[in-house]
Amino acid sequence: MLILIPVKGNDPKEARIVPRMEAEQWALVEFDAGEVQSVAFHPDWNRTGEEWIDFAVLENRFENAMDLMEAGMMVLARREGQDTIELVMEGFKFKELDEVGF
């Protein structure tokens, strides 16, 4: 499963989730069997080279996510305190993220 996260920074341990407009990179996380398998960074969400991305996790529920939804992604939003890739993925694992819908 592939999960996309807008971040500032390009270190899997240090990068922080940010609003889309502030994103320096998009982290593409490969998640399988309850564990992060790999993290790759891309300059834009639609330049990952992947045909299908399952989820996108945004910094808040009020960001424009229509383009992500139109690409077939389910869009989630982090909760307070989930500010790194590791914490976001921990929240994903335990279904502790909020669903974004319009």
N, C-alpha and C positions, 0 to 999 in steps of 0.2 A: 504494500500500500504506500502511496506517495502523498506527502503532506507538505504544503507550501506555506512559508511564514515570512512576512516582510521584516527585515532586521537592519540594524545599524551595526556594522562590523562584519568580519568574515572568519571568526574563530568560533567553532561549534560550542566551546565552553563559555565564551565571553560575549558573544553577540546578543543584543537585546532586541526584543520585539518592539516595533515602532509603528505609528500610523503609516499607511501606504505612501503618503506624500513625503514622508521623511526617510523612507527606506533607501539604504545605500545598496543593499543586496536583497535577494530573495533566497532564503534557505529552502532547499528541497530535501526533505527528510524521507529516507526509506525506512519504513516501520513494519516489522514482521515479527510474529510470535511474541508480542508484548515488549519488544526491544527495538531501540534505534539501531539500524544496521549501518547506515551511512548518512552523511550530511554533505551536500554539495551546494555551492553558492553561485547564483546567476545574477546578472545585472538587471533583469526584468523577468516578471513571472511568465511571460509568453515566449521567452527565449531559453527554455530549459532543454529543449530537444525531446521532451516526452510527449507522447500522443495523448496520454490520459493521466490526470492527477486527481486523486480521490477527494482530498480535503484541502481547504485553505483555512488558516487560523489568523484572524486579524486582531489588531490591538484593542479595538472596541466594536461594539455592536452597531454603531452609527455611521460607520464608514460605508462608502459606496462599494457594493460587492456584486453589482449586476453583471459585469463582464466576467467575473469568476464563475458565477452561477450559470451564465450562458455557455461557458466552456465545459459545464458538466460537473463542477466541483460543489460539494456540500461545504457551506461556509460556517465556520464557528468563530467565536470570540473568546479571548482569554479572560480570566477572572483576575481580580486584584491579587498581586503577589506573584503571578505567573509571568515573569518578565524576561526569562532566558529560554533558549530552545529546550534545554533540559527540563525546566519547570513546566513549560507548555506541553511537552510530550508526556510528562508525568500526569498532568491534568487530562490529556487525551486518553491515556491508558486507563484512567479510572473514571472516565466520562464526567470530568469536572470542568467542562468548557460549556459556554452558552451557544445555543444555535442562533444563527442570524437568519431572519426571514423578512420578507416584505409583503 
